[in-house]
Amino acid sequence: MASHGVARTSRVHTEEQRLQDLEKIRTYRALEDQIRTQAASGSYGRVLFQFTTKLLCLNPEYYTIWNVRRRCLIYSLLSRAADLQGSHAQKRASDAKDQESDESVLQSELTFIIPLLKGFPKCYWIWEFRRWVLSQTIIRLSIPVARKIWETELGLTSMMLNKDQRNFHAWIYRRLVVAKLESPELRGKSLAEDEFAYTTRMIKLNLSNFSAWHNRSQLVLRVLEERNSDDETRAAFLVKELSIVREGLNVGPEDQSLWYYHQFLIWQIVDHGKRQTIAPALTVAERAAYLKHEIDEVKGLLEDYVGVKWIYEALLEYTLALERLEQRTERGGGEASCLRTWLAKLRALDPMRAGRWNDVEREMG
């Protein structure tokens, strides 16, 4: 039996190995019992804190232990000045010694988490606990010190994403860090331009990076706004983005993430209502011309890739969108025939979505 292309092999344990495993289990359960006993008594001190360190090193996915560790930090290791989500007034009232101690504790926690993240990069509880530790830097430390820690954290996300470019946990966490660095809490300024450039670098490394394409779609309007782009610049920007994603599609049309970004750009062309778009000044005729060009480009992919369902789905959606954009009430015989052919291909290539294709057929009339 295989999993992800790797055949499973049976392992035969020797008696010595079995006894070692049993000893590990006994040690783990004894440690777990000690934590439960200490926590039940309300003794959230250094002893309990050390127990959580040992257990989390064995099993960092034990989310209850992260909560126990959080209480140990609040009630014993961190200064009392900010126990109850302290305000800036409380922070100013705390003396330099408390801030220095808190900085040391929080930095130590961030260091402790790094090897656990490397070993378990997709564990929700580790990311959540790290986010909480970082939030404490804003509550307990001066703004310059807290900001420096958050800036270092942005470097950590880059390191994590260099190791695994498609780790969506790290991408979500990066957006959180960037948003905080941009916020008034840390006297921030926009990082949209820097993050847009970062998505470009990551996409060049891996065209299949769905999260990088998604981040890019969230940044394009902000970048154009901050550049004070005029209508001509916006139209040129749209052409460049279409060219970038089209180059990717010419290489890997079976890549769903590329189609999602291409679709995002198409809806930017088609949707010219009240919602802000990349090039809002385009006329209907100009929008139709853009859309026709993209449809022709997608048709060209069929010369080499006849078995990729995303091509047929794009042709269907874009052709119907063009009809709506031009407010056409009639459809030519050749176009109708193409639509039927593409729909038949989709039914054959993706029979599990029969209901979806039925909806499309009704939309086609």
N, C-alpha and C positions, 0 to 999 in steps of 0.2 A: 504494500500500500504506500502511495507516495503523497507527499504534501509539499506544494510549491515546487514540484519538480525534483524533490529530494526523497529518495527511498528511505523509509523507516527501517531501522535495524533493531532487532531485539538485543537487550543487554542482559547478560547473566551475572548476577551478583554473587560474589563469594560470601561465605559465612562471616568472614572478617568485615567485609564491606557492609553487610546487613547490620552487624552489631554497631559499626560506626554510625550508620544512618540512624539507628535507634537512639544512640547517645546524643546525636544532634537534635533529634526531636525532643528528647527529654530536656535538654538545655534550653531549647526554644520555649517549650511550655513552661518551664520554671521561671524564665525571664518574663514571660507574659503574665504569669500569676503574680510575680512581684510588682509589676506595673499596676495591675488591677487592684492589688491590696493597698499600695501607696496612694493611688488616685482616689480610691473609695474613702480613705481616711482624710483626704484633703491636703495631704503633705506634698505640695507641688514644689519641692526643693531641688537642690543639686543632685541628691541621690537618685530621685526619680528621673531627673533630666538625663543622667548618665545611663540609666536603664533604657530610656527611649533611644539614646544614641546607639546602644548595642543592638537593640531589636530592629531599628530602621536600617542598620547596615546589613542585617540578615534578610529583612523583608520591607523594602521601602514602599510597598503598595498597601501597607496596613494603615488605612487612613485615620483610624481612631487614635493611633499612636502619635500621628502628627498633631492632632488636637490636644493630646496630653502635653506634648512638647511645647505647644503654643502657650498653654497655661503656665507651665514651668517658667517660661521666659517672662510672661507678664507679672507673675506673682513673686518671682524670686531673683531672676538674673538681671532684668531691666530696672531702671530707676522708677520710683513711684510717681514721679511728676507727670507722667503721661499714661498712667494705667488705664484711664477711662477715655481713650481716644482724645488725648489732650489737645487743647486749643493752642494757637500761637502764643497767647498770653501766658499759658502754663509753661510753654517751651522757653519763653524768655525768662520766666521765673526760675527755671531749673539752673543750677550752677554749672560751671565749666567742667567740674569733675564728673557730674552725672552724664553730661554729653559725651565726654571722653570714654567713660565706661560703657555707655550704650552703644557708641560707635564700635568699640572693640567687640562687644557681644554680637551685634548685628553682622559685622564683617565676618566674624567667626562662623556664624550660621550660614552665610552665603558661601563661604569656603567649604563647609561641611556638605552642602547640598550638591556641589559640582560633580564629584565622582558618582553620586547616586543618579544624577541626571544623565551622565555619560553611559551608565549601565542600563538605565531605564528611561530613555529619552521620550517615551510616550506615556508616562505615568502621570495622570491628572493630578494626583495628590502632591507630588513633588513640585510641579509647576505652581499649584495653588499656594502651597506653603511658602515658596520663594516669593511669590507676589505679595503675600502678607508681610514677610520680613522687609521687603522693600517699602511697603506702605508705612512701616514703623520708622523708617529713616526720615520721612517727611514730618511725621508727628514729633519725633524726639530730637532731631539734629538740626543744626543751622542749615539754611537753604543752600549755601555754597557747598557744604560737606555732603548734603543729601544729593544735590545735583551731580556731583562728581561720582557718587556711587551709582546713580542711575545711568550716567554716561558709560561707565565701565560695564554695566549690565547690557547695554546695546552692543558692546563688543562681544559679550558672551553669546548673544543670540547669533551674531555673525559666525562665531566659531561653531556653534551647534549646527547652523545651516550649511556651513562648509562641509561638515561631516555627513549630513543628510539633508540635501537641498529641499526635499519635499515633506519634511516633518511639520505637519500643520500645527502641532502644539507650539513649536518654536516660532512659527509665523504669527500665530495668534498672540503669543507672548510678546513678540517684537512690536506688533501694533500697539499693545498696551504700554510698553516702555516708551515708544515714540510719542504717544498721546500725552503721557505724563511729562516727558521732557519738553513738550510744546506748551504745557499748561502754565497758567499764572502761578500755581503753587511752587514751581521751580524756576519762575521768571524766564519762561521759555519763549522761543520763537519758532516759526514754522520750519519743519524739516521735510516738507513735501518734495522739494527739489532733490534733496539728498536721497530720499527714499525712492523716488522715481528712478534716479540713476542706479540705485541698488537693484531694483527689479530688472533693469536692463542687463546688468552684469549677471544676475542669477539666471535669466532667460538664456543668455548666451552660453552659460555653462550647461543648461539642460532645458531644451525646448518643452519638455513634458512637465515643467514645474507649474502645476495648477495654481498653487498659492501665490507664486510670483505674478502670474497673469492676473489673478484676482486682485492682488494689491495694486497692480498697475491700473486696473479699471477704477479703483477707488481714489486714485491720485490724479488722474489726467485732468479732471475739471478744476481741481485745486491748483494744479501747476499752471494751467492756462490763465486762471484768474489772477494768480500772484505775479505772473509775467505781464499782466495788463495786455494780453494779446488782442490784436484787432481782428476783424473778420477775415482778412486775407491770411494772417498768420494761423488762425484757427483752421481754416480750410487746408492749408499746407500741412499742418500738424495731423489732421485726419488722414490725408493722403499717405503721409509717412508711416503712421500706425498701421494702416491697411497693408502697406507694402511689407512691413516687418512681419506681420502675422501670416501674410500670404507666402512669404519665403519659407516660413515654417511649414505651412500646409503643403507646399510643393515637395518637401522632404518627407513629411510624416503625416499624411492626411487621415491616418487612423487614430491620431492623438486627439482625444476628446477635449483636453484643456485648450488647445489651439482653436478649436471650433467655438468654444464658449467665449473666448475673447473676440473672435471674428464676429460672432453673433452680437456681442455687446456693441461693437462698432457699427454694425448694420442697424441696430435699434437706435443708435445715436443719429444715424442718417434719416431713418424713417419717422421717428417720433419727434415732431417739431411743434408739440403743444406747449403747455405752460412749463413743463419740466426743462431745466437747464440741460443743454447738450453741448457737444464739442464745437459745432459750427452752426449756431442758431440762425444765422443770416442767410443760409442757403435757401434758394427758391425751390418750389416743388419740382420744377423742371431739372434743376441742378441735382436735387436729391435722387430723382428718377434716373438721371444719367449715371450717378455714382453706383446706384443699385444694379442697373443693367450691366455695368462694367464688371462688378463683382460676380454677378450670375454667370457671365461669360467666362470669367476666370475659373469659377468652380466647375463649369461644364468641361473646361479643358483638362481637369484632373481625371475625368472619366476615360481619357485616352490610355492612361497607365494604371488606374486603380478602379476596376469595375466592381470589386467586392467590398467596398468600404461604405457602410450604411450612412455615415455622417455626411457624405457628399450628397446622397439622394435627399436626406432630410433637409440639408441646407437649401438645395435647389427648390424643394417644395415650399419651404417657409419663405424664402426670399421672393419667389415668383408670386406667391399669394400676397405678400406684403407690397410688392410693386403694383399689383392690381388695386389694392386698397389706396395706395398713395396716389395713383393716377385716377382713382374713382371710376374705374372702368366697370361697365355693366355687362359687357360681352367679352367672350374669350375666343380667340382664333382657334381654328381646328388643329393647327400644328401645336400650339401651346397646350391645348387640352389633351392631345395625345401624349405629349411629354409628361404632363402631370400624372396621367394614368400609368405610364411606364415607370416613373420614379416611385409612385405609390406601390405598385406591384413588386418592385425591387425591395422596398422596405418591408413589405409583408413577408417576403421570402428570407431576407437577411435577419430580420428581428421579429419572429413570430410571437414572442412573449409579450409584445406590446400591441397586440391586435386591437385592443380597445382604443389606444391612441391613434392608430391608423384609421379606425372607423370614424373617429372625430374629425380627422383631417379630410377624409372623404366627404363627410357632411359639409365641412367648410368649403370644399371645392364645388359643392353643388352637383 
